[in-house]
Amino acid sequence: MLHLNVESEEKKLENKKETFFFSGCFKKEWLLLTNKPQKLNALMCCICNQIANNAMELHCDEHENVDQVYLVGEECLQKYLKQNNGKCPIQQHGHCKFSQGKALRKSVSELSIICPRQFNLKKRQSDEGTKSGEEGHWNESNSKNICNYKGKMKDLKDHLDKSCNLILNKQNIPLEIINELNVMNKQIRELQNVVNVQTEQFKHLKAELLNKDEQICELTKDIQQLKTEMDQTIFNLKNQQNEQIEQWKIKFEVHFTKLEELVKSNNEQINNLKHELLKKNQTILSNDIQHLKIEIDQHHKKKMNKKK
């Protein structure tokens, strides 16, 4: 569960060492208190218009003929290139070329400064119009809560880490930070509500998906069962057809055998009839011949008798 605790943020602030002064570009408003504008104008970052920290010089071919030297802070340049697909901040062309501005970095390191914590403290009190000592602000009535440091930029980190009187007190967190934390807590609660709603929607969708999966499983089982039944039916029909074919084959063989026997019997009867008919014909022919011979003999006898 998302949760933001004011006390934990206080602990983070207690250990914070103003690291933004050593990464991003330096505030011009702060440095104008101890340096001439003309000097600072030559050290300005062309991206954020503040004083370049870890100065880099652009050397792109596209604007090499320009008299002006384009100066950028290292972190500003890295962020810009990352957010703009490596395009140059001057003419938006590709293949941006740059190098460390060593001379410019040395010039920045030699700038005169006051304590940035003291500057931020006074600026915040001026912007809020609050009285010193109010809860959530630095207490200037205590000498330990005032820093009169003046020095060079190159010595700033050592001052902030070791000798600055304005060490953040756990009990004196600025009211604006507490308000910001409260706003953040509210936003987080709202986000948590959105997350809860989305979680419920996800659970509902998950339940629906599970229900759909169960329905799909049931349909798959039904389809598989139907396929099995169809395969069995086809198998049974094939078996029945095979059995019927075998039965028809047997019947055909029986009928064929009977037909052969019938044909054989008929042939035998025909042969017998032929034989009998032949015998009868021979008998008739023999009788006819015998009868004809008798008639011929009688006729011959008659002729002989007439001659006599």
C-alpha positions in Angstrom: 0.0 0.0 0.0 1.3 3.5 -0.9 2.0 5.6 2.2 3.9 8.8 2.8 4.9 9.6 6.4 5.7 13.2 7.4 8.1 12.0 10.0 10.1 10.0 7.5 10.2 13.0 5.2 11.5 15.1 8.1 14.3 12.5 8.6 15.2 12.8 4.9 15.3 16.6 5.2 17.4 16.4 8.3 20.2 14.6 6.5 19.9 16.6 3.2 23.0 18.7 2.4 21.7 21.1 -0.3 23.0 18.7 -3.0 21.2 20.7 -5.7 24.0 23.3 -5.5 26.4 20.7 -6.8 24.4 19.1 -9.6 22.1 21.6 -11.3 23.0 25.1 -12.3 23.5 27.8 -9.7 20.8 30.4 -9.0 21.7 33.7 -10.6 19.6 35.6 -8.1 21.8 34.2 -5.3 25.1 35.0 -7.0 24.1 38.6 -8.0 24.3 39.5 -4.3 28.1 39.1 -4.4 29.1 39.4 -8.1 28.6 41.9 -10.9 26.0 41.2 -13.5 28.5 41.5 -16.4 30.7 38.8 -14.9 27.7 36.5 -14.4 26.3 37.0 -17.9 29.3 35.4 -19.4 28.7 32.3 -17.3 25.0 31.7 -18.0 23.6 28.4 -19.1 21.8 28.9 -22.4 19.2 26.3 -21.4 18.1 27.4 -17.9 19.5 30.9 -17.9 21.1 30.3 -14.5 24.9 30.2 -13.8 26.4 27.1 -15.4 27.5 24.4 -13.0 30.2 22.1 -14.5 30.2 24.3 -17.6 30.2 22.6 -21.0 30.9 24.3 -24.4 29.0 23.4 -27.6 31.2 22.9 -30.7 28.6 21.8 -33.3 29.5 22.2 -37.0 26.1 23.7 -37.6 27.0 26.9 -35.7 30.8 26.9 -35.7 30.8 30.2 -37.6 28.9 32.0 -34.9 31.0 34.4 -32.7 29.0 33.5 -29.6 30.3 30.7 -27.3 27.3 28.5 -26.3 27.7 27.6 -22.6 25.5 25.0 -20.8 25.5 23.3 -17.4 26.5 19.7 -17.5 23.3 18.4 -15.9 21.1 20.7 -18.0 22.7 19.4 -21.2 22.4 15.8 -20.2 18.7 16.2 -19.3 18.0 18.2 -22.5 19.7 15.7 -24.8 17.9 12.8 -23.1 14.5 14.5 -23.4 15.0 15.6 -27.0 16.6 12.5 -28.6 20.1 13.9 -28.6 19.2 17.1 -30.5 21.3 20.2 -29.9 19.6 22.9 -27.7 20.7 25.7 -30.1 19.4 24.6 -33.5 17.7 21.3 -32.8 20.1 19.4 -35.1 21.5 16.0 -34.4 25.1 15.0 -33.5 25.5 17.6 -30.8 29.2 18.1 -30.0 30.4 19.5 -26.7 33.4 19.5 -24.3 34.3 20.7 -20.8 34.8 24.4 -20.5 37.7 24.2 -18.1 38.4 28.0 -18.1 34.7 28.7 -17.5 34.6 26.2 -14.7 37.5 27.8 -13.0 35.8 31.2 -13.4 32.7 29.8 -11.7 34.7 28.2 -8.9 36.2 31.7 -8.2 32.9 33.5 -7.8 32.2 35.1 -4.5 29.3 33.7 -2.5 27.3 33.9 0.7 25.9 30.8 2.4 23.1 29.5 0.1 21.1 28.2 3.1 21.1 31.8 4.6 20.0 33.1 1.2 17.2 30.5 0.9 16.1 31.2 4.4 15.7 35.0 3.9 14.1 34.5 0.5 11.5 32.1 1.9 10.7 34.4 4.9 10.4 37.3 2.5 8.1 35.4 0.1 5.9 34.2 2.9 5.9 37.4 4.9 6.2 35.5 8.1 7.9 36.5 11.4 11.1 35.0 12.5 10.7 32.1 14.9 7.3 31.0 13.6 6.8 27.2 13.6 8.2 25.6 10.5 10.8 28.2 9.8 14.4 29.0 10.9 14.8 30.9 14.1 17.2 33.8 13.5 17.1 34.9 17.1 19.4 32.0 17.9 22.9 32.8 16.6 23.4 29.2 15.7 20.6 29.6 13.2 22.4 32.4 11.3 25.2 31.9 8.8 27.4 34.9 7.8 29.6 32.8 5.6 31.3 34.6 2.7 33.8 32.8 0.5 34.5 31.3 -2.9 32.3 28.8 -4.8 35.1 26.2 -4.8 34.9 26.1 -1.0 31.1 25.9 -0.7 30.8 22.1 -0.3 33.3 22.1 2.6 31.4 24.9 4.3 28.0 23.2 4.0 29.3 19.9 5.2 31.4 21.1 8.1 31.0 24.7 9.3 27.5 26.0 8.3 25.4 27.0 11.3 22.1 26.5 9.5 21.8 22.7 10.1 18.3 21.7 9.5 16.5 21.1 12.8 14.0 18.2 13.0 11.6 20.5 14.9 11.8 23.4 12.4 10.7 22.0 9.1 9.3 24.8 7.0 5.5 25.0 7.0 5.4 25.0 3.2 7.1 21.6 3.1 4.6 20.2 5.6 1.8 21.6 3.5 3.4 19.9 0.4 3.6 16.7 2.3 0.0 16.9 3.2 -1.0 17.6 -0.4 1.1 14.6 -1.4 -0.6 12.5 1.2 -4.0 13.5 -0.2 -2.9 12.7 -3.7 -1.5 9.4 -2.6 -4.8 8.5 -0.9 -6.7 9.5 -4.1 -4.3 7.3 -6.1 -4.8 4.5 -3.6 -8.6 4.8 -4.1 -8.0 4.6 -7.8 -5.8 1.5 -7.3 -8.4 -0.1 -5.1 -11.1 0.5 -7.7 -8.9 -0.9 -10.4 -8.0 -3.8 -8.1 -11.7 -4.6 -7.7 -12.2 -4.3 -11.5 -9.3 -6.6 -12.0 -10.8 -9.1 -9.5 -14.2 -8.9 -11.4 -12.5 -9.4 -14.7 -10.5 -12.2 -13.4 -13.6 -13.9 -12.1 -15.3 -13.4 -15.5 -12.2 -14.9 -17.2 -12.3 -17.9 -14.9 -16.0 -18.4 -15.6 -15.2 -18.1 -19.4 -12.4 -20.6 -18.9 -14.8 -23.1 -17.2 -17.3 -22.7 -20.0 -14.6 -23.3 -22.6 -13.5 -26.4 -20.7 -17.1 -27.7 -20.6 -17.6 -27.0 -24.3 -14.3 -28.7 -25.0 -15.4 -31.7 -23.1 -18.8 -31.8 -24.9 -17.0 -31.5 -28.3 -14.6 -34.3 -27.3 -17.4 -36.5 -26.2 -19.4 -35.8 -29.3 -16.4 -36.6 -31.4 -15.9 -39.8 -29.6 -19.6 -40.8 -30.1 -19.3 -39.9 -33.8 -16.2 -42.0 -34.2 -17.9 -44.9 -32.4 -21.0 -44.5 -34.6 -18.9 -44.5 -37.7 -17.0 -47.5 -36.5 -20.3 -49.4 -35.7 -21.7 -48.5 -39.1 -18.6 -49.8 -40.8 -18.8 -53.0 -38.8 -22.5 -53.3 -39.7 -21.7 -52.8 -43.3 -18.9 -55.3 -43.2 -21.3 -57.8 -41.5 -23.9 -57.1 -44.1 -21.4 -57.6 -46.9 -20.3 -60.8 -45.4 -23.9 -62.0 -45.1 -24.6 -61.0 -48.7 -21.4 -62.8 -49.8 -22.4 -65.9 -48.0 -25.9 -65.7 -49.5 -24.5 -65.2 -52.9 -22.1 -68.1 -52.5 -25.1 -70.3 -51.4 -27.3 -69.1 -54.3 -24.4 -69.5 -56.7 -23.8 -73.1 -55.4 -27.5 -73.9 -55.8 -27.5 -72.3 -59.2 -24.5 -74.4 -60.2 -26.1 -77.5 -58.9 -29.3 -76.6 -60.7 -27.4 -76.0 -64.0 -25.6 -79.3 -63.5 -28.9 -81.1 -62.9 -30.5 -79.4 -65.9 -27.5 -80.4 -68.0 -27.8 -83.9 -66.9 -31.5 -84.0 -67.6 -30.8 -82.5 -71.0 -28.2 -85.0 -71.7 -30.5 -87.8 -70.6 -33.2 -86.4 -72.8 -30.8 -86.2 -75.7 -29.8 -89.7 -75.2 -33.3 -91.0 -74.9 -34.3 -88.9 -77.9 -31.4 -90.3 -79.9 -32.4 -93.8 -78.9 -35.9 -93.1 -79.9 -34.8 -91.6 -83.2 -32.6 -94.6 -83.9 -35.4 -97.0 -83.0 -37.8 -95.1 -85.2 -35.3 -94.9 -88.0 -34.6 -98.6 -87.7 -38.3 -99.4 -87.7 -38.8 -97.2 -90.7 -36.0 -98.8 -92.5 -37.3 -102.2 -91.6 -40.7 -101.3 -92.7 -39.4 -99.8 -95.9 -37.4 -103.0 -96.6 -40.5 -105.0 -96.1 -42.4 -102.8 -98.5 -39.6 -103.0 -101.0 -39.5 -106.8 -100.8 -43.3 -106.9 -101.2 -43.2 -104.7 -104.2 -40.4 -106.7 -105.7 -42.3 -109.9 -105.2 -45.3 -108.4 -106.8 -43.3 -107.5 -109.9 -41.9 -111.0 -110.0 -45.3 -112.5 -109.8 -46.5 -110.3 -112.7 -43.6 -111.4 -114.9 -44.5 -115.0 -114.4 
